């Protein structure tokens, strides 16, 4: 899976690794890691390829919940930990949450 990473800082972003997860309605559906991350230039963007694993059990639980109680919106959460490899900075957590409107 490809993730586009933006670097809004004045220094290049050199990461040694990253992990991420994607949740829908509190169910962790997708997780992944990568240790092959290109340097992201200052004020630039880069494409990071990551391995993705899908949780069949959580996927089935989500579908079961949606079938028993249909919804017009789904809450999502995307989380990542960017590992700088630097002792005093360590891993930088990044989180985004929101709502997917299914009625559209």
PEDAQUI-V200135 format. One record per backbone hydrogen bond with DSSP energy under -0.5 kcal/mol. CO is the residue of the C=O (numbers start at 0). NH is the residue of the N-H. E is the energy in kcal/mol with one decimal. If there is no record, write none. Layout:
co->(CO | CO)
nh->(NH | NH)
e->(E | E)
This chain:
co->(0 | 2 | 2 | 4 | 5 | 6 | 8 | 11 | 12 | 12 | 16 | 17 | 18 | 19 | 20 | 21 | 21 | 22 | 23 | 25 | 26 | 26 | 28 | 29 | 30 | 31 | 32 | 33 | 34 | 38 | 39 | 40 | 43 | 45 | 45 | 46 | 47 | 47 | 50 | 52 | 53 | 54 | 55 | 56 | 57 | 58 | 59 | 60 | 61 | 62 | 63 | 64 | 71 | 71 | 73 | 74 | 75 | 76 | 76 | 77 | 78 | 79 | 80 | 80 | 81 | 81 | 82 | 82 | 85 | 89 | 90 | 91 | 93 | 95 | 97 | 98 | 99 | 99)
nh->(49 | 4 | 47 | 45 | 7 | 42 | 42 | 13 | 14 | 39 | 82 | 33 | 80 | 31 | 78 | 28 | 29 | 76 | 26 | 27 | 23 | 28 | 54 | 21 | 52 | 19 | 50 | 17 | 36 | 40 | 12 | 43 | 6 | 4 | 47 | 48 | 2 | 49 | 32 | 30 | 55 | 58 | 59 | 60 | 61 | 62 | 63 | 64 | 65 | 66 | 67 | 68 | 101 | 102 | 99 | 24 | 97 | 22 | 78 | 95 | 20 | 93 | 18 | 82 | 83 | 91 | 15 | 16 | 89 | 83 | 92 | 81 | 79 | 77 | 75 | 100 | 73 | 101)
e->(-3.0 | -0.6 | -3.1 | -2.2 | -0.6 | -0.6 | -1.4 | -0.7 | -0.7 | -2.6 | -2.9 | -2.1 | -2.7 | -1.8 | -2.5 | -1.8 | -1.7 | -1.9 | -2.2 | -0.6 | -2.1 | -1.1 | -2.5 | -2.6 | -3.3 | -2.3 | -1.7 | -2.2 | -0.6 | -0.6 | -3.1 | -1.9 | -3.1 | -3.1 | -0.5 | -0.5 | -2.9 | -0.5 | -0.5 | -2.3 | -0.9 | -2.1 | -2.4 | -2.2 | -2.4 | -2.3 | -2.5 | -2.4 | -2.4 | -2.3 | -2.1 | -1.9 | -3.0 | -0.9 | -3.2 | -3.1 | -1.8 | -2.9 | -0.5 | -2.5 | -2.6 | -2.9 | -1.7 | -0.6 | -0.7 | -3.2 | -2.7 | -1.1 | -2.9 | -2.3 | -0.6 | -2.7 | -2.8 | -3.1 | -2.5 | -0.6 | -2.3 | -0.7)
